[in-house]
């Protein structure tokens, strides 16, 4: 039986994009879902941080911890239900492991904000973007994949 190839399998347009995504190895599809889920959680994270800094007058470092915590809760839900599809496994064990990873992530993000913003004198939002990306790829994804949602 021959493989059905969409009319537009060029990678351009909706049919081609869907075809391309399903041709990726499962690990890359998981990474893609993780990055999209992380983007959504990061929007929540950044919104909370900006509100804390701009409206409540809180310093960027503790505001980063608040945002990371709220973004982390959102990311747990997305990771369990959609990214890693780990609904059938015990939620309480995942939540404990996630809390440990998330606490370390908040610490890494806050420490990175201190280094890049406070010591490096980079604007706080740019510093947060750089640090959040690095922490997300180097810490969060591997720990969630191999420890939290295993």
N, CA, C and O of each residue as an XYZ file, in Angstrom:
600
protein
N       0.840     -1.180      0.000
C       0.000      0.000      0.000
C       0.884      1.243      0.000
O       1.866      1.303      0.741
N       0.555      2.209     -0.803
C       1.358      3.419     -0.888
C       0.917      4.404      0.180
O      -0.238      4.427      0.605
N       1.875      5.214      0.597
C       1.606      6.235      1.613
C       0.835      7.391      0.986
O       1.161      7.872     -0.099
N      -0.195      7.819      1.707
C      -0.985      8.957      1.222
C      -0.218     10.239      1.521
O       0.088     10.534      2.676
N       0.083     10.981      0.494
C       0.778     12.253      0.633
C      -0.215     13.355      0.311
O      -0.846     13.332     -0.745
N      -0.363     14.337      1.225
C      -1.283     15.428      0.940
C      -0.917     16.154     -0.352
O       0.236     16.152     -0.782
N      -1.929     16.773     -0.956
C      -1.710     17.504     -2.202
C      -0.613     18.544     -2.038
O       0.186     18.756     -2.950
N      -0.573     19.196     -0.873
C       0.455     20.202     -0.630
C       1.422     19.662      0.417
O       1.306     19.995      1.596
N       2.364     18.842      0.002
C       3.331     18.278      0.944
C       4.654     19.034      0.905
O       5.688     18.514      1.324
N       4.614     20.244      0.407
C       5.829     21.028      0.232
C       6.363     21.594      1.530
O       7.497     22.069      1.575
N       5.564     21.551      2.592
C       5.973     22.194      3.830
C       5.389     23.583      3.955
O       5.552     24.242      4.981
N       4.712     24.027      2.916
C       4.075     25.335      2.936
C       2.568     25.108      2.969
O       2.069     24.261      2.228
N       1.860     25.802      3.766
C       0.420     25.617      3.867
C       0.082     24.591      4.926
O       0.959     23.867      5.398
N      -1.176     24.523      5.301
C      -1.622     23.696      6.415
C      -1.409     22.208      6.156
O      -0.875     21.512      7.020
N      -1.809     21.700      4.993
C      -1.652     20.276      4.714
C      -0.182     19.866      4.728
O       0.173     18.831      5.293
N       0.655     20.664      4.116
C       2.079     20.365      4.074
C       2.718     20.418      5.446
O       3.598     19.611      5.750
N       2.295     21.347      6.273
C       2.837     21.466      7.621
C       2.440     20.263      8.461
O       3.277     19.702      9.169
N       1.179     19.857      8.396
C       0.719     18.681      9.143
C       1.490     17.452      8.681
O       1.947     16.661      9.507
N       1.636     17.284      7.384
C       2.378     16.156      6.837
C       3.816     16.165      7.352
O       4.343     15.128      7.755
N       4.444     17.337      7.336
C       5.822     17.468      7.779
C       5.953     17.124      9.261
O       6.869     16.401      9.651
N       5.043     17.637     10.085
C       5.100     17.379     11.523
C       4.985     15.889     11.811
O       5.729     15.368     12.642
N       4.075     15.196     11.147
C       3.889     13.772     11.403
C       5.038     12.923     10.864
O       5.152     11.749     11.216
N       5.879     13.490     10.028
C       7.052     12.774      9.519
C       8.233     12.887     10.475
O       9.211     12.154     10.330
N       8.159     13.794     11.452
C       9.243     13.966     12.414
C       9.303     12.768     13.356
O       8.278     12.143     13.627
N      10.488     12.445     13.856
C      10.590     11.385     14.865
C       9.777     11.773     16.115
O       9.637     12.958     16.415
N       9.244     10.782     16.841
C       8.411     11.074     18.011
C       9.082     11.985     19.041
O       8.414     12.825     19.645
N      10.384     11.832     19.247
C      11.086     12.685     20.204
C      11.054     14.152     19.809
O      10.932     15.024     20.669
N      11.162     14.434     18.508
C      11.097     15.819     18.044
C       9.672     16.370     18.137
O       9.480     17.553     18.419
N       8.670     15.511     17.900
C       7.283     15.956     18.070
C       7.021     16.305     19.532
O       6.347     17.291     19.830
N       7.561     15.487     20.445
C       7.404     15.778     21.873
C       8.091     17.086     22.221
O       7.536     17.899     22.960
N       9.280     17.300     21.703
C       9.986     18.558     21.945
C       9.182     19.731     21.399
O       9.107     20.778     22.042
N       8.582     19.573     20.228
C       7.752     20.637     19.654
C       6.545     20.951     20.525
O       6.229     22.119     20.754
N       5.859     19.896     21.019
C       4.730     20.122     21.933
C       5.211     20.796     23.208
O       4.546     21.687     23.739
N       6.382     20.363     23.702
C       6.933     20.972     24.916
C       7.207     22.454     24.693
O       6.896     23.279     25.551
N       7.785     22.792     23.553
C       8.101     24.195     23.284
C       6.830     25.040     23.159
O       6.794     26.174     23.637
N       5.801     24.503     22.527
C       4.539     25.230     22.420
C       3.890     25.389     23.793
O       3.417     26.473     24.133
N       3.866     24.316     24.582
C       3.330     24.403     25.943
C       4.138     25.371     26.791
O       3.579     26.131     27.582
N       5.449     25.340     26.625
C       6.320     26.261     27.355
C       6.055     27.704     26.943
O       6.108     28.608     27.776
N       5.770     27.923     25.661
C       5.457     29.276     25.195
C       4.186     29.797     25.876
O       4.142     30.942     26.328
N       3.165     28.957     25.945
C       1.913     29.357     26.598
C       2.154     29.656     28.074
O       1.708     30.682     28.587
N       2.861     28.754     28.751
C       3.160     28.962     30.169
C       4.041     30.195     30.369
O       3.898     30.911     31.361
N       4.946     30.439     29.432
C       5.817     31.609     29.517
C       5.024     32.902     29.369
O       5.337     33.897     30.022
N       4.005     32.896     28.521
C       3.137     34.083     28.407
C       2.481     34.389     29.750
O       2.400     35.548     30.156
N       2.021     33.360     30.428
C       1.431     33.539     31.764
C       2.496     34.029     32.736
O       2.258     34.956     33.510
N       3.655     33.415     32.694
C       4.789     33.776     33.539
C       5.160     35.252     33.354
O       5.257     36.003     34.325
N       5.366     35.654     32.105
C       5.793     37.024     31.822
C       4.710     38.036     32.186
O       5.014     39.107     32.710
N       3.456     37.705     31.913
C       2.366     38.623     32.262
C       2.351     38.870     33.764
O       2.204     40.010     34.204
N       2.499     37.816     34.551
C       2.521     37.973     36.010
C       3.725     38.800     36.443
O       3.602     39.669     37.306
N       4.887     38.537     35.850
C       6.088     39.286     36.205
C       5.932     40.771     35.862
O       6.284     41.635     36.666
N       5.414     41.061     34.691
C       5.250     42.453     34.269
C       4.258     43.178     35.178
O       4.489     44.326     35.557
N       3.165     42.518     35.526
C       2.200     43.119     36.452
C       2.873     43.418     37.791
O       2.684     44.492     38.363
N       3.659     42.459     38.285
C       4.359     42.670     39.555
C       5.324     43.852     39.498
O       5.386     44.651     40.432
N       6.074     43.961     38.410
C       7.068     45.032     38.291
C       6.412     46.376     37.978
O       6.657     47.369     38.664
N       5.580     46.400     36.941
C       5.054     47.664     36.433
C       3.877     48.217     37.242
O       3.755     49.433     37.389
N       3.024     47.360     37.760
C       1.838     47.828     38.467
C       1.984     47.768     39.984
O       1.458     48.623     40.697
N       2.697     46.759     40.474
C       2.808     46.590     41.924
C       4.121     47.116     42.482
O       4.289     47.199     43.698
N       5.056     47.473     41.599
C       6.315     48.070     42.036
C       7.282     47.089     42.682
O       8.153     47.501     43.448
N       7.147     45.808     42.390
C       8.036     44.790     42.947
C       9.298     44.722     42.085
O       9.230     44.897     40.868
N      10.426     44.472     42.702
C      11.700     44.335     41.999
C      11.638     43.159     41.014
O      10.927     42.186     41.267
N      12.373     43.236     39.894
C      12.325     42.162     38.892
C      12.707     40.767     39.402
O      12.171     39.773     38.913
N      13.615     40.676     40.367
C      14.043     39.346     40.822
C      12.915     38.604     41.546
O      12.611     37.477     41.155
N      12.270     39.177     42.589
C      11.144     38.448     43.195
C       9.943     38.334     42.250
O       9.193     37.360     42.321
N       9.757     39.314     41.372
C       8.669     39.233     40.393
C       8.897     38.055     39.447
O       7.938     37.431     38.992
N      10.158     37.750     39.150
C      10.490     36.593     38.342
C      10.072     35.304     39.048
O       9.553     34.385     38.415
N      10.298     35.240     40.348
C       9.905     34.050     41.111
C       8.383     33.872     41.089
O       7.897     32.749     40.957
N       7.629     34.966     41.217
C       6.161     34.888     41.159
C       5.710     34.399     39.792
O       4.893     33.484     39.695
N       6.236     35.003     38.745
C       5.870     34.610     37.391
C       6.240     33.171     37.088
O       5.459     32.441     36.479
N       7.427     32.760     37.508
C       7.869     31.382     37.276
C       6.954     30.380     37.962
O       6.671     29.313     37.417
N       6.502     30.720     39.138
C       5.618     29.816     39.876
C       4.271     29.663     39.168
O       3.775     28.547     39.013
N       3.684     30.770     38.743
C       2.400     30.703     38.026
C       2.546     30.022     36.669
O       1.702     29.217     36.276
N       3.603     30.347     35.970
C       3.866     29.687     34.694
C       4.120     28.201     34.881
O       3.713     27.384     34.054
N       4.792     27.854     35.967
C       5.065     26.453     36.261
C       3.804     25.640     36.490
O       3.700     24.503     36.029
N       2.845     26.222     37.202
C       1.578     25.516     37.438
C       0.856     25.267     36.112
O       0.300     24.189     35.898
N       0.866     26.240     35.247
C       0.256     26.084     33.925
C       0.978     25.018     33.116
O       0.351     24.202     32.441
N       2.296     25.035     33.194
C       3.094     24.086     32.439
C       2.890     22.653     32.921
O       2.923     21.722     32.117
N       2.678     22.466     34.224
C       2.410     21.114     34.746
C       1.140     20.549     34.110
O       1.120     19.413     33.637
N       0.102     21.347     34.108
C      -1.161     20.898     33.533
C      -0.979     20.529     32.053
O      -1.423     19.468     31.614
N      -0.326     21.407     31.297
C      -0.099     21.130     29.875
C       0.799     19.915     29.667
O       0.551     19.107     28.772
N       1.833     19.780     30.480
C       2.743     18.645     30.353
C       2.060     17.324     30.625
O       2.259     16.353     29.896
N       1.262     17.285     31.663
C       0.563     16.048     32.035
C      -0.492     15.658     31.007
O      -0.597     14.494     30.620
N      -1.269     16.642     30.570
C      -2.414     16.343     29.718
C      -2.080     16.253     28.226
O      -2.707     15.483     27.498
N      -1.105     17.028     27.772
C      -0.903     17.128     26.337
C       0.529     16.827     25.890
O       0.726     16.006     24.994
N       1.527     17.467     26.488
C       2.902     17.339     25.988
C       3.405     15.899     26.108
O       3.838     15.303     25.122
N       3.345     15.348     27.320
C       3.873     14.010     27.560
C       2.782     12.951     27.650
O       3.069     11.759     27.760
N       1.530     13.394     27.602
C       0.369     12.490     27.632
C       0.499     11.461     28.744
O       0.422     10.254     28.517
N       0.697     11.973     29.950
C       0.953     11.125     31.115
C      -0.233     11.121     32.072
O      -0.048     11.110     33.289
N      -1.444     11.130     31.534
C      -2.658     11.179     32.357
C      -2.895      9.919     33.149
O      -3.486      9.977     34.228
N      -2.453      8.778     32.648
C      -2.757      7.519     33.314
C      -1.830      7.239     34.501
O      -2.105      6.351     35.307
N      -0.766      7.974     34.605
C       0.169      7.792     35.715
C      -0.289      8.636     36.899
O      -1.051      9.588     36.734
N       0.177      8.282     38.086
C      -0.251      8.967     39.305
C       0.060     10.448     39.313
O       1.219     10.853     39.219
N      -0.977     11.248     39.424
C      -0.808     12.702     39.413
C      -0.053     13.194     40.640
O       0.722     14.146     40.542
N      -0.261     12.571     41.782
C       0.394     13.068     42.992
C       1.909     12.896     42.916
O       2.653     13.795     43.309
N       2.372     11.752     42.415
C       3.813     11.552     42.251
C       4.398     12.526     41.243
O       5.483     13.070     41.447
N       3.670     12.740     40.154
C       4.123     13.706     39.144
C       4.173     15.105     39.743
O       5.107     15.866     39.492
N       3.167     15.432     40.529
C       3.108     16.781     41.116
C       4.278     17.030     42.060
O       4.851     18.119     42.072
N       4.631     16.017     42.852
C       5.773     16.170     43.762
C       7.064     16.343     42.973
O       7.861     17.236     43.259
N       7.268     15.475     41.969
C       8.477     15.597     41.148
C       8.494     16.927     40.396
O       9.533     17.577     40.285
N       7.323     17.321     39.881
C       7.250     18.586     39.153
C       7.562     19.763     40.080
O       8.258     20.699     39.687
N       7.046     19.713     41.310
C       7.311     20.788     42.271
C       8.810     20.932     42.528
O       9.324     22.047     42.624
N       9.504     19.805     42.639
C      10.959     19.855     42.843
C      11.665     20.473     41.634
O      12.522     21.344     41.784
N      11.298     20.019     40.451
C      11.904     20.544     39.229
C      11.545     22.018     39.049
O      12.390     22.826     38.665
N      10.280     22.365     39.331
C       9.825     23.746     39.173
C      10.497     24.683     40.173
O      10.827     25.820     39.837
N      10.699     24.209     41.396
C      11.405     25.034     42.392
C      12.836     25.303     41.933
O      13.341     26.418     42.058
N      13.475     24.273     41.406
C      14.829     24.471     40.888
C      14.803     25.404     39.677
O      15.690     26.242     39.516
N      13.784     25.256     38.829
C      13.654     26.121     37.658
C      13.463     27.582     38.080
O      14.087     28.482     37.517
N      12.603     27.809     39.068
C      12.395     29.185     39.559
C      13.702     29.747     40.116
O      14.009     30.926     39.945
N      14.463     28.885     40.783
C      15.757     29.321     41.316
C      16.724     29.651     40.184
O      17.394     30.684     40.218
N      16.799     28.773     39.174
C      17.661     29.038     38.024
C      17.253     30.330     37.320
O      18.107     31.138     36.955
N      15.936     30.524     37.130
C      15.451     31.737     36.465
C      15.764     32.987     37.278
O      16.204     33.994     36.724
N      15.543     32.929     38.579
C      15.823     34.093     39.432
C      17.313     34.396     39.476
O      17.718     35.556     39.396
N      18.129     33.356     39.604
C      19.575     33.540     39.614
C      20.057     34.094     38.268
O      20.899     34.991     38.224
N      19.519     33.556     37.184
C      19.875     34.061     35.859
C      19.458     35.507     35.675
O      20.193     36.295     35.078
N      18.269     35.870     36.190
C      17.810     37.263     36.119
C      18.769     38.165     36.890
O      19.089     39.270     36.450
N      19.221     37.684     38.039
C      20.185     38.449     38.833
C      21.486     38.652     38.046
O      22.017     39.761     37.988
N      21.987     37.577     37.445
C      23.241     37.686     36.705
C      23.117     38.602     35.492
O      23.944     39.488     35.277
N      22.064     38.370     34.702
C      21.960     39.080     33.431
C      21.421     40.502     33.619
O      21.924     41.439     32.999
N      20.401     40.672     34.471
C      19.814     42.001     34.668
C      20.607     42.828     35.677
O      21.081     43.920     35.361
N      20.747     42.298     36.893
C      21.383     43.084     37.954
C      22.876     43.307     37.705
O      23.375     44.426     37.826
N      23.574     42.239     37.359
C      25.024     42.368     37.177
C      25.405     42.731     35.742
O      26.365     43.468     35.518
N      24.651     42.212     34.771
C      24.968     42.473     33.371
C      24.315     43.725     32.816
O      24.621     44.148     31.701
N      23.412     44.320     33.592
C      22.728     45.564     33.213
C      21.957     45.453     31.896
O      21.874     46.409     31.126
N      21.396     44.267     31.658
C      20.534     44.051     30.498
C      19.109     44.354     30.944
O      18.737     44.030     32.071
N      18.309     44.968     30.082
C      16.917     45.278     30.423
C      16.224     44.024     30.930
O      16.454     42.928     30.419
N      15.365     44.192     31.949
C      14.836     43.027     32.648
C      14.038     42.086     31.767
O      14.105     40.873     31.969
N      13.280     42.593     30.793
C      12.519     41.691     29.932
C      13.415     40.898     28.983
O      13.201     39.703     28.780
N      14.405     41.551     28.410
C      15.343     40.838     27.543
C      16.114     39.795     28.349
O      16.306     38.667     27.894
N      16.550     40.175     29.536
C      17.243     39.228     30.407
C      16.354     38.029     30.700
O      16.814     36.887     30.689
N      15.087     38.291     30.961
C      14.149     37.212     31.291
C      13.946     36.277     30.110
O      13.876     35.062     30.290
N      13.849     36.826     28.905
C      13.686     35.998     27.710
C      14.902     35.089     27.528
O      14.748     33.886     27.316
N      16.083     35.644     27.608
C      17.307     34.866     27.418
C      17.433     33.769     28.471
O      17.727     32.617     28.152
N      17.209     34.136     29.710
C      17.345     33.175     30.804
C      16.262     32.103     30.712
O      16.552     30.918     30.878
N      15.016     32.507     30.450
C      13.912     31.544     30.380
C      14.136     30.520     29.273
O      13.864     29.334     29.464
N      14.622     30.955     28.137
C      14.878     30.023     27.039
C      15.951     29.018     27.434
O      15.793     27.814     27.231
N      17.037     29.519     27.997
C      18.133     28.624     28.395
C      17.671     27.628     29.449
O      17.965     26.437     29.339
N      16.964     28.087     30.452
C      16.484     27.193     31.511
C      15.478     26.184     30.939
O      15.491     25.011     31.310
N      14.614     26.646     30.038
C      13.609     25.758     29.453
C      14.212     24.611     28.669
O      13.779     23.468     28.810
N      15.202     24.900     27.848
C      15.797     23.873     26.986
C      16.802     23.010     27.749
O      16.850     21.795     27.558
N      17.597     23.632     28.603
C      18.682     22.900     29.267
C      18.259     22.212     30.565
O      18.896     21.244     30.982
N      17.193     22.698     31.210
C      16.769     22.122     32.491
C      15.358     21.530     32.420
O      15.172     20.341     32.679
N      14.375     22.347     32.073
C      12.979     21.914     32.174
C      12.636     20.727     31.275
O      12.086     19.733     31.749
N      12.952     20.819     29.989
C      12.578     19.738     29.078
C      13.202     18.399     29.489
O      12.475     17.415     29.624
N      14.515     18.331     29.691
C      15.082     17.030     30.067
C      14.528     16.496     31.395
O      14.267     15.299     31.518
N      14.350     17.362     32.370
C      13.863     16.908     33.668
C      12.401     16.466     33.594
O      12.024     15.478     34.224
N      11.587     17.177     32.842
C      10.187     16.774     32.702
C      10.076     15.462     31.927
O       9.291     14.582     32.281
N      10.849     15.349     30.898
C      10.768     14.141     30.061
C      11.263     12.890     30.779
O      10.634     11.835     30.695
N      12.390     13.004     31.488
C      13.022     11.824     32.047
C      12.766     11.616     33.543
O      13.078     10.550     34.074
N      12.208     12.606     34.222
C      12.009     12.487     35.665
C      10.544     12.679     36.061
O       9.974     11.831     36.748
N       9.941     13.765     35.642
C       8.582     14.091     36.096
C       7.538     13.199     35.447
O       6.762     12.545     36.145
N       7.507     13.164     34.127
C       6.450     12.466     33.402
C       6.922     11.149     32.798
O       6.375     10.711     31.786
N       7.899     10.522     33.381
C       8.467      9.261     32.862
C       7.463      8.156     32.824
O       7.787      7.041     32.415
